[in-house]
Amino acid sequence: MSAQDQIKDTVTANDVVLFMKGTKSMPQCGFSSRVVGVLNFMGVDFADVNVLADEAIRQGIKDFSDWPTVPQLYVKGEFVGGCDIITEMTMSGELDQLLENSGVTFDKDAAEKIREHNG
């Protein structure tokens, strides 16, 4: 199976997927760590894909999304963005709306706490 097929299968088989450096239990870069922190704090159940473990996936995800950096968040098969976009969406409440509209369970109070403490 090609890297593109693996990526497509992963993105379609999981409601929320984060392609990242490291794993959700041990992020290997600050940007990945920030997105993992937001998702974990908000109680979002997500699959993680360590791009450092497979060079074909590491390059393949950039080609798949036409986005040059990692981490990359996907919700219901759609590319959402990287660290800066996820941070902005969290602060504006757009991430809450996206998750809610996509039927993804998350802790709304936790999302509000993030905004309160960082706003």
C-alpha positions, 0 to 999 in steps of 0.5 A: 500500500502506498503512503498516500493510500495509508494516509487516506485510509487513516484519515477516513477511518478516524473522526479526528487524526493528528499527523505529528512529530512523535506520539500523543503520549510523547510529542517530539516538537513544540508545535505537535505538543501544543496541538496535543495539549489542546486536544487532550485538555478538551477531551477530544479522542484522536488518532495520532500518526508519528511522521518521524517513524516513516519517511514516506508518511512524513513526506506523503502527508505534506503532499496529501494536504499540500501543506508544508509543515507538521502537525496536521489535524484532520476532522472527519476526513477534512484537513483543518490546519497546523499548529497556528491555525488550531491555536487561532481556531481554539481561541476564537471558538471555531474549533468548538463549532467544527467539532460540534458540527462534525459530531465529535465529542469534546469538553466545552467547559475545558475549551472555555477555560483555554480561552479564559486563561489565554485570552 
